[in-house]
Amino acid sequence: QVQLVESGGGLVQPGGSLRHSCAASGDRFRVYAMNWYRQAPGKQRELVAAITSGGSTNYADSVKGRFTISRDNAKNTVYLQMNSLKSEDTAVYYCNARDPIMSIRPIEYWGQGTQVTVSS
């Protein structure tokens, strides 16, 4: 059973930084597409950042230029470096892994979710 364990959330002042991480179990991490989602109360789940198995990245317009997603396959870990944080970034952040083992139905795994609060 693949597990995703998140860490690095917490409380930070506007303009501050946080480094969010997600560690995966198993031996297939290198083939996963890794994603960070977030969801604020009353809001739809939003894809924040994505990184393919080959290292290609993509970001939501709201975080582009401020957040950086990266991965370390040797550590089975994906990171989200969050800089210049705004109150609008306050949400529960979820790590997501997508295994393309079958093209007709990729298998997904989810982290437990971690609260990030940006406030003075």
C-alpha positions as CSV (number, residue, x, y, z in Angstrom):
1,Q,0.0,0.0,0.0
2,V,1.4,3.4,-1.1
3,Q,1.3,6.1,1.6
4,L,2.0,9.8,1.2
5,V,3.1,11.6,4.3
6,E,3.1,15.4,4.3
7,S,5.1,17.7,6.5
8,G,6.1,21.4,6.6
9,G,2.7,23.1,7.0
10,G,2.0,25.7,9.7
11,L,1.5,29.4,10.4
12,V,3.5,32.0,8.7
13,Q,3.3,35.8,8.3
14,P,2.5,37.4,4.9
15,G,5.6,37.6,2.8
16,G,7.2,34.7,4.6
17,S,8.2,31.2,3.3
18,L,7.4,27.6,4.0
19,R,8.9,24.4,2.6
20,H,6.2,21.7,2.3
21,S,7.3,18.1,1.7
22,C,5.6,14.8,0.8
23,A,7.3,11.5,1.2
24,A,6.0,8.4,-0.6
25,S,6.4,4.7,0.2
26,G,7.1,2.0,-2.3
27,D,9.4,1.6,-5.3
28,R,7.5,3.3,-8.1
29,F,8.0,7.0,-7.1
30,R,10.2,7.7,-10.1
31,V,7.3,7.0,-12.5
32,Y,4.7,9.1,-10.6
33,A,3.5,12.4,-11.7
34,M,3.4,14.4,-8.5
35,N,1.0,17.2,-7.7
36,W,0.1,19.7,-5.0
37,Y,-3.5,20.6,-4.5
38,R,-5.1,23.0,-2.0
39,Q,-8.6,23.6,-0.8
40,A,-9.9,26.6,1.3
41,P,-13.2,26.6,3.1
42,G,-16.0,27.2,0.6
43,K,-13.6,26.9,-2.3
44,Q,-13.2,24.2,-5.0
45,R,-10.0,22.1,-4.9
46,E,-7.3,23.8,-6.9
47,L,-4.3,22.3,-8.6
48,V,-1.3,24.4,-7.4
49,A,1.7,22.8,-8.9
50,A,2.6,19.7,-10.8
51,I,5.8,17.9,-11.8
52,T,6.1,15.0,-14.2
53,S,8.3,12.0,-13.8
54,G,10.7,13.7,-16.2
55,G,10.8,16.9,-14.2
56,S,8.6,19.1,-16.3
57,T,6.6,21.6,-14.1
58,N,3.5,23.6,-14.2
59,Y,1.8,26.1,-11.9
60,A,-1.4,27.8,-11.2
61,D,-1.4,31.4,-12.3
62,S,-2.1,32.5,-8.7
63,V,1.3,31.0,-7.4
64,K,3.5,31.3,-10.5
65,G,6.7,33.0,-9.7
66,R,6.3,32.4,-5.9
67,F,6.1,28.7,-5.6
68,T,8.5,26.0,-6.8
69,I,7.8,22.3,-7.0
70,S,10.7,19.9,-7.1
71,R,11.4,16.2,-6.6
72,D,14.1,14.0,-5.2
73,N,13.6,10.5,-6.5
74,A,16.4,9.1,-4.3
75,K,14.4,10.2,-1.3
76,N,10.9,9.4,-2.7
77,T,10.0,13.0,-1.9
78,V,8.4,15.9,-3.6
79,Y,8.7,19.5,-2.3
80,L,6.8,22.7,-2.6
81,Q,8.8,25.8,-1.8
82,M,6.4,28.6,-1.0
83,N,7.7,32.1,-1.0
84,S,6.1,35.5,-0.7
85,L,3.1,34.0,0.9
86,K,-0.2,35.8,0.9
87,S,-3.3,35.4,3.0
88,E,-5.0,34.0,-0.1
89,D,-2.6,31.0,0.1
90,T,-4.3,29.9,3.3
91,A,-5.7,26.4,2.7
92,V,-5.3,22.7,3.4
93,Y,-2.6,21.4,1.0
94,Y,-2.7,17.9,-0.3
95,C,0.0,15.9,-1.9
96,N,-1.1,13.8,-4.9
97,A,0.6,11.0,-6.8
98,R,-0.5,9.6,-10.1
99,D,0.8,6.3,-11.3
100,P,0.4,5.8,-15.0
101,I,0.4,2.0,-14.6
102,M,-2.7,1.7,-16.9
103,S,-3.5,4.4,-19.5
104,I,-7.2,3.8,-19.2
105,R,-7.3,4.4,-15.4
106,P,-4.2,5.9,-13.7
107,I,-4.0,5.1,-10.0
108,E,-4.0,8.0,-7.6
109,Y,-2.7,8.4,-4.0
110,W,-3.3,11.2,-1.6
111,G,-1.5,12.7,1.4
112,Q,-3.4,13.4,4.6
113,G,-3.6,17.1,4.1
114,T,-1.7,19.8,5.9
115,Q,-3.0,23.2,7.0
116,V,-1.1,26.3,5.8
117,T,-2.2,29.5,7.4
118,V,-0.8,32.9,6.3
119,S,-1.7,35.6,8.8
120,S,-0.3,38.5,10.8
